Amino acid sequence: MPTRTLLTSASLADAALLTHTEQGRDWPLLVWAPGPGVRMVSSAVLGGGIGEREWVINAQVPPGYDRLDPVAHLRDLAAGTGLTGAGVGLMTAASVADRRHAEDGGVRAVVTAGIGVRGWAAAPGVGGVTIPHPGTINIIVSLPVALTDAALVNAVATATEAKVQALVELGADASGTPTDAVCVATPVPIGHRADTGPSTTPTDTDAQPFAGPRSLWGARLARAVHTATRAACAGLITA
C-alpha cells in the first residue's frame, strides 16, 4: 500500500497515477496530496464546497457505474492509498491515464475528459433529483496564491468558461456534460482560521480578491484550463 509520505507533492504536475480494483479489474486512480495549508473549492461529491483539504483523488470507474454510495467508495479509495484527513474525491468513467496537463504563469491544470454524453446547460424540459453519477470532464486546478471565498467561487466560473470555450472551438456543440466536476486549490490565506472562517484582522491581506478571466490570476487559470481541456477533448469529437 502506498504511504501518505510517498504520495505528498506540492505540485499538481507530480500527482501520482495509481490503480484500484473494481469489478475484478484494475482502474487508474490519480492522487494529488499537497498536504496541509491548502484551501479548495469543489463541486465534487466528496469534500465539495469551500474548506481546507489535504488531497484530491480522481478515480476512474467502470462504464455504467451504479453504486449508490459514491462518498463511502471514494473515502475507501483514499484510505487505501494511506491518505488521511479531509480531501476531495472525484470520479469519472473517462480515461484517467489519458489526463492532460497545462501550466500558465504558475497556475497548473489537469483535465480528464470523455464527452460521449454532452449538451448545452440550458436544455429545455430536463432536470431532476438523482444520485450523482461519475463526472465526465473533471478539472483540477492549483494556484500559487491565496484567494478570498468570493474569488474561489469566481475561479470555478472562470474554469467553466474556459472549458466551454475549448469545447466550442473543437466543434463539440455543447457546454459540457451533465456530470462535469471541478476543483480549485489555493494556499490558505494568512490570518485565516479554520474554526471561524476568514479573519477580519489586518494580517489577512494576501488573498487575491478577484479570479475573473481578465484578472491576473483568473486569466492564467483560464488559459491553463483551456489548454488542458482542448488537449483532453481533441480526439474525442465525433459527428
C-alpha positions as CSV (number, residue, x, y, z in Angstrom):
1,M,0.0,0.0,0.0
2,P,1.4,3.5,-0.9
3,T,2.2,5.6,2.1
4,R,1.0,9.1,2.7
5,T,4.6,10.4,2.7
6,L,5.4,9.0,-0.7
7,L,2.3,10.5,-2.2
8,T,2.8,14.0,-0.8
9,S,3.6,16.5,-3.6
10,A,3.2,20.3,-3.6
11,S,2.9,20.4,-7.4
12,L,-0.2,19.2,-9.2
13,A,2.2,18.2,-12.1
14,D,3.6,15.5,-9.8
15,A,0.2,13.8,-9.0
16,A,0.7,10.1,-8.7
17,L,-1.1,7.6,-11.0
18,L,-2.1,4.5,-9.0
19,T,-4.7,1.8,-9.5
20,H,-7.7,0.5,-7.7
21,T,-9.7,-2.7,-8.2
22,E,-13.4,-2.6,-9.2
23,Q,-15.4,-5.4,-10.7
24,G,-12.4,-7.6,-10.8
25,R,-10.3,-5.2,-12.9
26,D,-7.7,-2.5,-12.2
27,W,-8.6,1.1,-12.9
28,P,-6.5,4.2,-12.8
29,L,-6.6,6.4,-9.7
30,L,-5.0,9.9,-9.8
31,V,-3.8,11.1,-6.4
32,W,-2.5,14.6,-5.5
33,A,-1.7,15.2,-1.9
34,P,-0.3,18.7,-1.3
35,G,-0.8,18.3,2.4
36,P,-1.9,20.9,5.0
37,G,-2.2,24.6,4.3
38,V,-4.4,24.3,1.2
39,R,-7.9,25.5,0.7
40,M,-10.1,24.1,-2.1
41,V,-13.4,24.9,-3.7
42,S,-15.1,22.0,-5.4
43,S,-18.3,20.6,-6.8
44,A,-17.1,17.1,-6.0
45,V,-19.4,14.6,-4.2
46,L,-16.7,14.1,-1.6
47,G,-15.2,17.2,0.0
48,G,-17.2,19.6,-2.1
49,G,-17.8,23.2,-1.1
50,I,-15.0,25.5,0.4
51,G,-12.6,24.4,3.0
52,E,-9.2,23.2,4.0
53,R,-8.3,20.0,2.2
54,E,-5.1,17.9,2.1
55,W,-5.6,15.8,-1.0
56,V,-7.5,15.2,-4.2
57,I,-8.3,11.9,-5.9
58,N,-9.8,11.4,-9.4
59,A,-10.9,7.7,-9.7
60,Q,-11.8,6.1,-13.0
61,V,-14.7,3.6,-12.6
62,P,-16.3,1.2,-15.0
63,P,-18.8,2.4,-17.5
64,G,-22.3,2.1,-16.1
65,Y,-21.1,2.6,-12.6
66,D,-24.2,2.1,-10.4
67,R,-23.0,2.1,-6.8
68,L,-25.3,4.1,-4.5
69,D,-22.5,5.0,-2.0
70,P,-20.0,7.1,-4.0
71,V,-19.0,9.1,-1.0
72,A,-18.2,6.0,1.0
73,H,-16.5,4.4,-2.0
74,L,-14.2,7.5,-2.5
75,R,-13.3,7.5,1.2
76,D,-12.4,3.9,1.0
77,L,-10.2,4.5,-2.1
78,A,-8.4,7.4,-0.3
79,A,-7.9,5.3,2.8
80,G,-6.5,2.5,0.6
81,T,-3.7,4.8,-0.5
82,G,-2.9,5.9,3.0
83,L,-4.5,9.3,2.7
84,T,-5.9,10.8,5.9
85,G,-7.7,14.0,6.9
86,A,-10.1,16.0,4.7
87,G,-9.9,15.7,0.9
88,V,-11.7,16.0,-2.3
89,G,-12.9,12.9,-4.3
90,L,-13.9,12.9,-8.0
91,M,-15.0,10.0,-10.2
92,T,-15.1,9.5,-13.9
93,A,-15.8,6.8,-16.5
94,A,-13.4,8.6,-18.8
95,S,-9.7,7.6,-19.1
96,V,-7.7,9.0,-16.1
97,A,-4.5,7.7,-17.6
98,D,-5.1,10.0,-20.6
99,R,-5.2,13.1,-18.4
100,R,-3.8,16.3,-19.8
101,H,-1.7,18.9,-18.0
102,A,-1.2,22.6,-18.7
103,E,0.6,25.5,-16.9
104,D,0.4,29.2,-17.3
105,G,2.2,31.7,-15.0
106,G,2.3,29.4,-12.0
107,V,-1.3,28.1,-12.4
108,R,-1.5,24.4,-13.2
109,A,-4.5,22.4,-14.5
110,V,-5.1,18.7,-15.1
111,V,-8.1,17.5,-17.0
112,T,-9.6,14.1,-17.7
113,A,-12.4,14.0,-20.3
114,G,-15.0,12.0,-22.0
115,I,-17.7,13.7,-24.0
116,G,-19.9,10.8,-25.3
117,V,-22.9,12.3,-23.4
118,R,-22.9,16.1,-23.8
119,G,-25.1,19.0,-24.5
120,W,-26.0,22.6,-23.6
121,A,-26.6,23.5,-20.0
122,A,-29.9,25.4,-20.7
123,A,-31.6,22.4,-22.4
124,P,-35.4,22.7,-22.2
125,G,-37.5,20.3,-20.3
126,V,-34.8,18.3,-18.5
127,G,-33.6,18.1,-14.9
128,G,-34.3,16.1,-11.8
129,V,-33.1,14.8,-8.5
130,T,-30.8,11.8,-9.0
131,I,-27.9,10.0,-7.4
132,P,-24.7,11.7,-8.7
133,H,-23.0,9.7,-11.5
134,P,-19.3,9.8,-12.2
135,G,-18.1,13.1,-13.7
136,T,-17.0,13.1,-17.3
137,I,-14.9,16.3,-17.7
138,N,-13.1,16.6,-14.4
139,I,-10.9,19.7,-13.9
140,I,-8.4,20.1,-11.1
141,V,-6.5,23.4,-10.8
142,S,-3.8,24.7,-8.4
143,L,-2.8,28.3,-7.9
144,P,0.2,29.5,-6.0
145,V,-1.7,32.4,-4.4
146,A,-4.5,32.6,-1.9
147,L,-8.0,33.6,-2.9
148,T,-10.9,35.1,-0.9
149,D,-14.1,33.0,-0.8
150,A,-15.6,35.2,-3.4
151,A,-12.6,34.7,-5.7
152,L,-12.7,31.0,-5.2
153,V,-16.3,30.9,-6.5
154,N,-15.2,33.2,-9.3
155,A,-12.4,30.8,-10.1
156,V,-14.9,28.0,-10.6
157,A,-16.9,30.2,-13.0
158,T,-13.7,31.1,-14.9
159,A,-12.6,27.5,-15.2
160,T,-16.1,26.6,-16.5
161,E,-16.0,29.4,-19.1
162,A,-12.6,28.2,-20.3
163,K,-13.9,24.6,-20.6
164,V,-16.8,25.8,-22.7
165,Q,-14.6,27.9,-24.9
166,A,-12.4,24.8,-25.6
167,L,-15.4,22.7,-26.4
168,V,-16.9,25.2,-28.8
169,E,-13.6,25.7,-30.6
170,L,-13.4,22.0,-31.1
171,G,-16.8,21.9,-32.6
172,A,-18.5,19.9,-29.7
173,D,-21.7,21.9,-30.0
174,A,-22.1,21.7,-26.2
175,S,-21.3,23.5,-23.0
176,G,-20.2,20.3,-21.3
177,T,-21.6,17.0,-20.0
178,P,-24.3,16.6,-17.3
179,T,-21.7,15.3,-14.7
180,D,-18.7,17.6,-15.1
181,A,-16.8,18.4,-11.8
182,V,-14.2,21.0,-10.9
183,C,-11.7,21.5,-8.0
184,V,-9.6,24.6,-7.5
185,A,-6.8,24.6,-4.8
186,T,-5.0,27.6,-3.3
187,P,-2.9,28.3,-0.3
188,V,-4.7,29.1,3.0
189,P,-4.6,33.0,3.4
190,I,-2.6,34.5,6.2
191,G,-4.8,35.0,9.2
192,H,-7.4,32.5,8.0
193,R,-8.7,30.4,10.9
194,A,-10.3,27.1,10.0
195,D,-12.6,27.2,13.1
196,T,-14.2,30.6,12.3
197,G,-13.5,31.2,8.6
198,P,-11.7,34.2,7.2
199,S,-10.1,36.5,9.8
200,T,-11.1,40.2,10.0
201,T,-7.6,41.1,11.3
202,P,-5.3,43.2,9.2
203,T,-3.0,40.2,8.7
204,D,-5.4,38.6,6.2
205,T,-4.1,40.7,3.3
206,D,-2.5,38.2,0.9
207,A,-5.8,36.7,-0.5
208,Q,-6.5,37.8,-4.1
209,P,-10.0,39.3,-4.3
210,F,-10.6,38.5,-8.0
211,A,-10.3,35.5,-10.2
212,G,-12.4,36.5,-13.2
213,P,-11.0,35.9,-16.7
214,R,-9.5,39.4,-17.0
215,S,-7.8,39.4,-13.6
216,L,-4.2,38.4,-13.4
217,W,-4.7,35.0,-11.8
218,G,-8.1,34.4,-13.4
219,A,-6.6,34.9,-16.8
220,R,-3.8,32.5,-16.1
221,L,-6.3,29.9,-14.7
222,A,-8.5,30.3,-17.8
223,R,-5.6,29.7,-20.2
224,A,-4.3,26.7,-18.3
225,V,-7.8,25.1,-18.1
226,H,-8.5,26.0,-21.8
227,T,-5.2,24.4,-23.0
228,A,-5.7,21.2,-20.9
229,T,-9.3,20.8,-21.8
230,R,-8.6,21.2,-25.6
231,A,-5.8,18.6,-25.3
232,A,-8.0,16.2,-23.4
233,C,-11.0,16.5,-25.7
234,A,-9.3,17.0,-29.1
235,G,-9.5,13.4,-30.2
236,L,-13.0,12.8,-28.8
237,I,-15.2,14.9,-31.0
238,T,-17.2,12.9,-33.5
239,A,-20.0,13.9,-35.8
